[in-house]
Amino acid sequence: MQLETSRAWIEIHLKNMEHNLREIEKIIPQKTKIMAVLKADAYGLGAGKIAQYLNKIGIFDFAVATLEEGILLRKEKVEGNILLFSYTPLDFLPLVLEYDLIQTITDFSYAEEIAKQNLPKKLKCHIKIDTGMNRSGEKYNAFSTLTKMYRNEKLEVLGTYSHLCTADSKKKKDKEFTELQISRFHHCIKTLKEEGINIGKTHLQSSYGTLNYQELDYDYVRIGVLLFGLHSAPNFYKRTNLDLKPMCFLKARITSIKIVKKEETVGYGRMFKAKRESKIASISIGYADGYPRNLSGKDALVLVHGKFAKVIGKICMDQMMIDITDIAHVKVGDIVTLIGEEQPIKAEKLAELSQTITPELLSRLGKRLPRIYKE
Ligand SMILES: *Cc1c(COP(=O)(O)O)cnc(C)c1O
């Protein structure tokens, strides 16, 4: 008996991640390496365990969003490069050094402020170029400031990168914008190199940039969602179809079963009304576990004994109800799969039904859910 499986949990199949990694490697240029993006605790799946496994299968390049996420990986004995995407306040830069992390330099003024700090050694960094997303980065054509950034004595520049903002769209004007970003990045690094500047490793694409612009041959692709065997949304544009295996399975138990008569209602607000005599099960998971409450009344499905059952009524904080009228031999204690590999319960499908994208759905899966790793 495992306490972790007493109520609701997430099963994480690490072997599937290795499969996904090998699939991605097949479509990228030989010289390009995968940088695994494990921000937000590896999209909720547990950054420490996932990075340790990636180390075992030969991945030594990582990115996270925050300083704390980077420190956590080091405390978990993760080896290799760890890039921080976000700004780290100046007072905390000594920790970036202490834990051997790589800071993103988000713009010129940040570089100037860093230069004024009394740091014991050079700060390892990648310089971020803004090619049109207007989120972070120094402007792609601000060559005089860019040059000063690379020549900043306090920085050890190991890389240069930018980020695409419409790589997941098939619309003509979005593709044109991506092409524009690509050409700006290309021109920027070419000009810097011609100045004799060492720009370090280069990278531009995340998952969709990799799927849709796979011929680009920078040093890295930064991969998040694809590594976990998922797409961000079922309808996002993908030129390349990979054979991905979802690695995350959300499960809960049946805690009670009852018969409700025709016309009776179930749950808060009496949202569900039985059209026939129905067999209804409560299951031990709710919106506090990250199953979105806005899936109430949307005919979301779960898997019980290999058959699909509808989620009915309002999703509660710790429980929800499903209609198992047509499924035989279900008993209290049985396991229900809410997110899995079958099309109707794929994370991207549920995310879409909940009007969001897969990374939001995954990263909001609750702290209360134990993560169980299978190799
Ligand atoms: C989140 C993020 C990624 C990874 O995105 P996916 O779409 O999950 O692959 C890559 N680069 C940056 C800068 C990011 O913020």
The ligand as an SDF file (V2000), in Angstrom:
LIG
                    3D

 15 15  0  0  0  0  0  0  0  0999 V2000
    8.9540   28.7050  -21.6910 C   0  0  0  0  0  0  0  0  0  0  0  0
   10.0300   29.0590  -22.6100 C   0  0  0  0  0  0  0  0  0  0  0  0
   10.5150   28.1000  -23.5120 C   0  0  0  0  0  0  0  0  0  0  0  0
    9.9200   26.7160  -23.6690 C   0  0  0  0  0  0  0  0  0  0  0  0
    8.6500   26.8120  -24.2490 O   0  0  0  0  0  0  0  0  0  0  0  0
    7.8940   25.5380  -24.8370 P   0  0  0  0  0  0  0  0  0  0  0  0
    6.8870   26.1150  -25.7480 O   0  0  0  0  0  0  0  0  0  0  0  0
    7.2700   24.8450  -23.6690 O   0  0  0  0  0  0  0  0  0  0  0  0
    8.8990   24.6970  -25.5150 O   0  0  0  0  0  0  0  0  0  0  0  0
   11.5830   28.4660  -24.3080 C   0  0  0  0  0  0  0  0  0  0  0  0
   12.1380   29.6930  -24.2260 N   0  0  0  0  0  0  0  0  0  0  0  0
   11.6880   30.6370  -23.3850 C   0  0  0  0  0  0  0  0  0  0  0  0
   12.3540   31.9660  -23.3450 C   0  0  0  0  0  0  0  0  0  0  0  0
   10.6060   30.3600  -22.5560 C   0  0  0  0  0  0  0  0  0  0  0  0
   10.1600   31.3030  -21.7210 O   0  0  0  0  0  0  0  0  0  0  0  0
  1  2  1  0
  2  3  1  0
  2 14  2  0
  3  4  1  0
  3 10  2  0
  4  5  1  0
  5  6  1  0
  6  7  2  0
  6  8  1  0
  6  9  1  0
 10 11  1  0
 11 12  2  0
 12 13  1  0
 12 14  1  0
 14 15  1  0
M  END
$$$$
